[in-house]
Amino acid sequence: MRRLRAFATLALAVTLGAAPAPDSLQRRVDAALASPAFAGAQVGFLAVSAADGTVLYSRNADNEFLPASNFKLLVGSAALRYLSPDFRFVTAISADAAPQNGVVAGNLYLRGGGDAHLTHADLASAARALYESGVRRIDGAVIPDASHDDAQRYPDGWSWDDLPYEYAAVVSALELEEGTVHVYVTPGASAGEPPTLRVEPQSGAFTIANEATTGAPKSDDTTDVVRPWDSPTTIAIVGSYPAGAPESDDLAPSVPDPPAYAGNVLRQALQSAGIAVAGGARSGAAPASRVTLWSHDSLPLPQLLAQFWLPSDNLMGELFLKELGAARAGEPGSYANGIAVEREYLRSLGIDPATVSIADGSGLSVYDRITPRDLVTILRGDWNGTQRVAVIKALPAAGLLGTLAHSFAGTPLEGKLFAKTGSERHTRALSGLLLTPARGTVIFSLLINGWLGDDRNASAGLQSAEAAVLEAFL
């Protein structure tokens, strides 16, 4: 209810009372930015009135910063501009010809359309639907088709040591379980024994190597994921897990070949549903002339934006970027074509694309750069656009929702701050909307680079300092 009330107030941009004197605001923000929590870091901050763009505070607003996940604001906002409000990612199963007497005479094609959230349960449902329609046999193979986008698996500038993990999943138009497999660890009976791994869904597209051990009771959990370079289809689980502990959380390693994974899981689902597959599963592409037997739509764009920004989903950022390219230049979607659309979007907002370095859609690339002023301009474009409410609902809310659900709780910012977070080693970013009683809605961007607090576990102190900066506007 608090969030709904805040939405309504934000949408109306109600301004109450009189704003404090500008010099008082300047002093308060200056004092907050002088906090030892920012010591040694490069800080850029810009805050403007949403109503008329009046600059309320500026420091290093035109300097280039590594934005981390604040970069997702660019691709999400561009998607709102260039994709229709009812846009959905579509996954389809098709055949060379309609089934005859329960038999698909040729291959069965699983064609991905860029949906990061296709699940094992979706494919099981597809297999049951085919069975219920009368299909009993596939004479050919299951062909996973990811040709809606190009074959570039990673954008430029991603760190190799991120690649085994779910936040750096292989980018493909055909994904399953967000490019991950679910792995849970149960300790052995005593220290030194191998633990038991629960893997869902099972797939022959890769091998799970159990190289972990059971540690002493109450020892540290050091389990980790490794993708050996000399064994590209192996996912190794290493480290130790304490004896007597309950089953672990999901390790969620990224899979090496998402289309092969999806095709293999679909073949198993078909067989479990009672449909024989004569030709196994192999890579390929669906023919232009095909008969659709099943399709699955993602949520529409406004809800997709919430799925993207609220948890800060890196894979969705990459798929949105390629989708922009496909929507403008046709298949296959590509980074180059998507980036060209983003540059066009920046120009439409009055931003010189030369002030933005774009390597990916998620902000995980070390090559990305943008200024606080550019992020504020993007957000102000959203505020003045037709999708204002969708944007507000998709942004994390302090103390309430998304990546800010546990941040700033119990402070004056709770329920008043709607912002995209960003966090990488030595980088923190926060850009969004702040509801104030005196100044109406304030649009801001706070970018911090070269911050060494990661090395001394100082995130709580930085958050307090960020809160002081923003509370100066209340």
C-alpha positions in Angstrom: 0.0 0.0 0.0 2.8 2.4 0.8 4.3 1.7 -2.6 1.0 2.3 -4.4 0.6 5.6 -2.6 4.1 6.6 -3.6 3.4 5.7 -7.2 0.4 7.9 -7.3 2.2 10.8 -5.7 5.2 10.4 -8.1 2.9 10.2 -11.1 1.2 13.4 -10.2 4.5 15.1 -9.2 2.9 16.8 -6.3 5.0 19.6 -4.8 4.3 20.5 -1.2 5.7 23.4 0.8 8.5 25.7 0.0 12.0 24.5 -1.0 14.8 25.4 1.4 17.3 28.0 0.2 19.7 26.7 -2.5 22.8 27.6 -0.5 21.5 25.5 2.4 21.1 22.5 0.0 24.6 23.1 -1.4 26.1 23.0 2.1 24.2 19.9 3.2 25.2 17.9 0.1 28.8 19.2 0.2 29.0 18.0 3.8 27.5 14.6 3.0 30.0 14.1 0.1 32.8 14.9 2.4 32.1 11.7 4.3 35.2 9.5 4.9 33.1 6.7 3.2 33.9 8.4 -0.2 37.6 9.0 0.5 39.9 8.2 -2.4 37.0 7.5 -4.8 35.9 9.5 -7.8 32.4 10.7 -7.3 30.0 12.2 -9.8 26.6 13.5 -8.7 23.8 15.4 -10.5 20.3 16.1 -9.2 17.7 18.0 -11.1 14.0 18.9 -10.8 11.8 16.5 -12.7 9.4 19.3 -13.4 11.6 21.7 -15.3 15.1 20.3 -15.3 16.5 22.9 -12.9 19.9 21.8 -11.6 19.7 21.4 -7.8 23.3 20.1 -7.3 26.2 19.1 -9.6 29.6 17.6 -9.0 31.6 16.1 -11.8 28.4 15.6 -13.7 30.1 15.5 -17.1 32.9 13.1 -16.2 32.8 9.6 -17.6 32.2 6.8 -15.1 32.0 3.0 -15.2 28.2 2.7 -14.5 27.9 -1.0 -13.5 24.2 -2.0 -13.6 23.0 1.6 -13.9 23.8 1.0 -17.6 20.6 -1.1 -17.7 18.6 2.2 -17.6 19.9 2.9 -21.2 18.8 -0.4 -22.8 15.5 -0.6 -20.9 14.5 2.9 -21.7 15.5 2.4 -25.4 13.3 -0.7 -25.4 10.4 1.3 -24.2 10.9 3.8 -27.0 11.5 1.3 -29.9 9.6 -1.8 -29.0 5.8 -1.8 -28.8 4.1 -1.8 -25.3 2.7 -5.2 -26.1 6.1 -6.6 -27.2 6.8 -10.2 -26.0 9.6 -12.6 -26.5 8.2 -15.7 -28.3 9.5 -19.2 -28.1 8.0 -21.7 -30.6 8.1 -25.4 -31.5 7.5 -26.2 -35.1 7.8 -29.0 -37.6 8.6 -29.3 -41.3 5.0 -30.4 -41.9 1.9 -31.0 -39.8 1.9 -34.4 -38.0 0.1 -37.3 -39.7 -1.3 -40.2 -37.7 0.6 -39.1 -34.7 3.9 -38.9 -36.5 6.1 -35.8 -37.2 7.8 -37.0 -40.4 10.8 -34.7 -40.1 12.5 -32.7 -37.4 11.0 -30.8 -34.5 12.4 -27.3 -34.1 12.7 -25.4 -30.8 13.2 -21.8 -31.9 14.2 -19.2 -29.3 13.1 -15.6 -29.6 15.3 -14.1 -26.8 13.3 -15.1 -23.7 15.6 -15.3 -20.7 12.9 -16.9 -18.6 11.9 -20.0 -20.5 11.8 -22.8 -17.9 12.1 -26.6 -17.7 8.4 -26.6 -16.7 7.5 -24.7 -19.9 9.1 -27.4 -22.0 7.4 -30.1 -20.0 4.1 -28.4 -20.6 5.0 -28.2 -24.4 5.7 -31.9 -24.5 2.4 -32.7 -22.8 0.5 -30.4 -25.1 2.0 -32.2 -28.1 1.1 -35.5 -26.7 -2.5 -34.4 -26.0 -2.7 -33.2 -29.6 -2.0 -36.7 -30.7 1.7 -36.7 -31.4 3.5 -40.0 -30.5 6.7 -40.0 -32.6 9.3 -37.6 -34.0 11.0 -39.4 -37.0 13.7 -36.8 -37.1 15.7 -34.9 -34.4 14.9 -32.1 -31.9 16.7 -29.1 -33.4 17.4 -26.2 -31.0 17.4 -23.0 -33.1 19.0 -19.8 -31.7 19.3 -18.0 -35.1 17.0 -15.1 -34.1 20.2 -13.6 -32.7 23.8 -13.9 -33.9 26.2 -16.4 -32.3 28.3 -13.9 -30.2 28.2 -15.6 -26.8 29.6 -12.7 -24.8 30.0 -8.9 -25.3 33.4 -7.3 -25.2 34.9 -6.5 -21.9 33.4 -9.2 -19.6 35.9 -10.6 -17.1 36.8 -14.3 -17.7 36.5 -15.1 -14.0 32.8 -14.1 -14.0 31.8 -16.6 -16.7 31.0 -19.7 -14.6 28.3 -17.8 -12.7 24.7 -17.1 -13.3 25.2 -13.3 -13.6 27.4 -13.9 -16.7 25.4 -16.5 -18.5 26.2 -17.3 -22.2 24.0 -15.0 -24.4 21.8 -16.8 -26.8 18.3 -16.3 -28.4 17.4 -19.7 -26.9 17.9 -19.8 -23.2 16.6 -22.2 -20.5 16.4 -21.4 -16.8 18.2 -18.1 -17.5 21.2 -19.9 -18.9 21.8 -21.9 -15.7 21.4 -25.3 -14.2 20.3 -25.7 -10.6 22.8 -27.5 -8.4 22.3 -28.1 -4.7 24.8 -29.6 -2.3 24.1 -32.0 0.6 27.1 -33.0 2.8 28.3 -36.5 3.2 27.9 -38.3 6.5 31.3 -37.3 7.7 34.3 -35.0 6.9 36.3 -36.1 3.9 33.4 -37.8 2.1 32.1 -36.5 -1.2 28.8 -34.5 -0.9 25.7 -35.4 -2.9 24.7 -33.1 -5.7 21.1 -32.5 -6.7 20.9 -31.3 -10.3 17.8 -29.9 -12.0 17.0 -30.3 -14.8 19.2 -33.2 -15.9 20.8 -32.7 -19.3 23.3 -34.5 -21.5 24.5 -31.2 -22.9 27.2 -30.9 -20.2 28.9 -32.9 -17.4 28.6 -32.0 -13.7 31.9 -33.0 -12.1 31.6 -33.4 -8.3 35.1 -32.4 -7.1 33.8 -31.1 -3.7 34.4 -32.6 -0.3 32.5 -32.6 3.0 34.2 -30.4 5.6 34.2 -30.5 9.3 31.0 -29.6 11.2 30.4 -25.9 11.3 33.3 -25.2 9.0 33.0 -22.6 6.3 31.1 -23.3 3.1 33.7 -22.9 0.3 31.8 -24.6 -2.5 32.3 -22.9 -5.8 31.8 -23.4 -9.6 34.6 -23.8 -12.1 34.4 -24.1 -15.9 37.7 -25.8 -16.9 39.1 -24.2 -20.1 40.4 -27.6 -21.3 36.9 -29.2 -20.9 34.4 -26.8 -22.3 31.3 -28.9 -21.6 32.3 -29.6 -17.9 30.9 -27.8 -14.9 33.0 -28.6 -11.8 31.7 -28.2 -8.3 34.7 -27.6 -6.0 35.4 -26.7 -2.4 34.0 -28.1 0.8 30.6 -28.1 2.5 30.2 -28.6 6.2 29.0 -31.9 7.6 25.6 -31.7 9.3 24.5 -28.6 7.3 21.2 -28.6 5.4 21.1 -28.7 1.7 22.8 -25.6 0.2 21.2 -22.8 -1.7 21.3 -23.1 -5.5 24.8 -22.7 -6.9 23.2 -21.9 -10.3 26.3 -22.3 -12.6 26.0 -21.0 -16.1 25.8 -23.6 -18.8 28.3 -23.7 -21.6 25.8 -24.1 -24.5 22.2 -22.8 -23.8 20.6 -24.0 -27.1 22.0 -27.5 -26.7 20.8 -27.5 -23.1 17.3 -26.5 -24.1 17.2 -29.0 -27.0 18.3 -31.9 -24.7 15.8 -31.0 -22.0 13.0 -30.8 -24.5 13.9 -34.3 -26.0 13.8 -35.8 -22.5 10.5 -34.0 -21.8 9.0 -35.4 -25.0 10.1 -38.9 -24.1 8.7 -38.6 -20.6 5.4 -37.5 -22.0 5.3 -40.6 -24.2 6.6 -39.2 -27.5 9.5 -41.2 -29.1 12.3 -39.2 -30.7 14.2 -41.2 -33.3 17.0 -38.7 -34.1 18.1 -37.4 -30.7 18.9 -33.7 -30.5 21.4 -31.7 -32.6 22.0 -28.1 -33.5 20.5 -26.4 -36.6 17.9 -23.9 -37.7 14.2 -24.1 -38.5 13.3 -23.7 -42.2 11.4 -20.6 -43.3 8.5 -22.8 -44.2 7.4 -24.6 -41.1 4.2 -25.5 -39.1 4.0 -24.1 -35.6 2.8 -26.7 -33.1 3.3 -24.8 -29.8 4.3 -21.3 -28.7 5.1 -19.6 -25.5 5.0 -15.8 -24.9 6.9 -13.9 -22.3 5.3 -11.2 -20.3 4.6 -8.0 -22.2 7.2 -5.2 -22.2 6.2 -3.2 -19.1 6.3 -6.3 -16.9 9.5 -7.5 -18.6 11.0 -4.2 -17.6 10.2 -4.9 -14.0 11.7 -8.4 -14.4 14.8 -6.7 -15.8 15.4 -3.7 -13.5 14.1 -5.0 -10.1 16.5 -7.9 -9.7 19.1 -6.3 -12.1 19.1 -9.2 -14.6 22.3 -9.1 -16.7 21.1 -11.7 -19.3 18.0 -9.7 -20.0 20.1 -6.7 -20.7 22.0 -8.5 -23.4 18.9 -10.0 -24.9 17.1 -6.6 -25.0 20.2 -5.0 -26.7 20.2 -7.7 -29.4 16.4 -7.4 -29.8 16.7 -3.7 -30.5 19.0 -4.6 -33.3 16.7 -7.3 -34.7 13.7 -4.9 -34.5 15.5 -2.3 -36.5 17.7 -4.2 -38.9 16.1 -7.7 -39.0 17.4 -11.0 -37.9 19.9 -11.9 -36.6 19.9 -9.5 -33.6 23.4 -8.3 -32.9 25.4 -6.1 -30.5 26.4 -3.8 -33.4 22.9 -3.2 -34.6 21.5 -2.9 -31.0 24.2 -0.4 -30.1 23.4 1.6 -33.2 19.8 1.9 -32.0 20.9 3.0 -28.6 23.0 5.7 -30.1 20.0 6.9 -32.1 18.0 7.0 -28.9 20.7 9.0 -27.1 20.7 11.6 -30.0 16.9 11.8 -29.7 17.3 12.9 -26.0 19.9 15.5 -27.0 22.8 13.4 -25.7 26.0 13.3 -27.8 26.6 9.5 -28.3 30.3 10.3 -28.2 29.9 10.9 -24.4 28.8 7.2 -23.9 30.9 4.1 -24.5 28.6 1.1 -25.1 29.9 -2.5 -25.0 26.9 -4.4 -23.6 23.4 -4.0 -22.3 23.9 -5.0 -18.7 26.8 -2.8 -17.5 29.0 -5.8 -16.7 31.6 -4.8 -19.3 34.6 -2.9 -18.1 34.4 -0.9 -21.4 31.1 0.8 -20.6 31.2 4.5 -19.7 28.6 7.2 -19.2 28.2 10.5 -17.3 25.8 11.3 -14.5 24.3 14.0 -16.7 23.5 11.4 -19.4 21.8 9.1 -16.9 19.8 11.9 -15.6 18.8 12.9 -19.1 17.7 9.3 -19.8 15.6 9.2 -16.6 14.0 12.6 -17.4 13.1 11.3 -20.8 11.3 8.4 -19.1 9.6 10.8 -16.7 8.3 12.9 -19.6 7.4 9.9 -21.8 4.3 7.8 -22.1 5.6 5.0 -19.9 6.2 6.9 -16.7 4.2 4.6 -14.5 5.8 1.5 -16.0 9.2 3.0 -15.3 8.4 3.8 -11.7 6.9 0.3 -11.1 10.0 -1.3 -12.6 12.6 0.6 -10.5 13.7 -0.9 -7.1 12.1 0.9 -4.2 14.1 1.7 -1.0 13.1 -0.6 1.8 10.4 -2.2 -0.3 11.3 -4.0 -3.5 14.0 -5.2 -5.8 17.7 -4.7 -5.2 16.7 -1.9 -2.8 14.4 -4.0 -0.7 16.8 -4.2 2.2 18.5 -0.9 1.6 17.6 2.4 3.4 14.9 0.6 5.3 13.8 2.6 8.3 15.4 5.8 7.0 13.5 8.8 5.6 14.2 7.4 2.1 12.0 4.4 2.6 9.1 4.5 0.1 10.4 7.8 -1.4 13.5 6.5 -3.4 13.0 4.6 -6.6 16.3 3.9 -8.2 18.5 1.5 -10.2 21.4 0.2 -8.3 24.8 -0.8 -9.6 27.6 -2.7 -8.0 30.9 -4.1 -9.2 34.2 -4.3 -7.5 35.4 -0.7 -6.8 32.2 0.7 -8.3 28.9 1.7 -6.9 26.1 3.5 -8.7 22.6 4.7 -7.8 20.4 6.6 -10.3 16.7 7.3 -10.1 13.8 9.3 -8.7 13.5 10.8 -5.2 10.1 12.0 -4.0 10.5 15.1 -1.8 7.9 17.1 0.0 9.6 20.4 -0.8 10.9 20.0 -4.3 8.6 17.5 -5.9 10.3 14.7 -7.7 14.1 14.9 -8.0 15.9 13.0 -10.7 19.5 12.1 -9.8 22.6 10.0 -10.6 25.3 9.2 -8.1 28.3 7.3 -9.6 31.3 6.2 -7.6 34.4 4.7 -9.1 37.7 3.7 -7.5 36.0 2.9 -4.3 38.2 0.5 -2.2 35.6 -0.3 0.4 35.1 -3.8 -1.1 38.5 -4.6 0.4 37.5 -3.7 3.9 33.8 -4.7 3.9 32.6 -1.1 4.1 29.4 -1.2 2.2 27.3 -0.3 5.2 29.2 2.9 5.7 28.9 3.8 2.1 25.2 3.3 2.1 24.9 5.6 5.2 26.9 8.2 3.3 24.7 7.8 0.2 21.6 8.2 2.4 23.0 11.5 3.8 23.5 12.8 0.3 19.9 12.0 -0.8 18.3 13.0 2.5 19.6 16.5 2.0 16.9 17.0 -0.6 14.0 16.0 1.7 
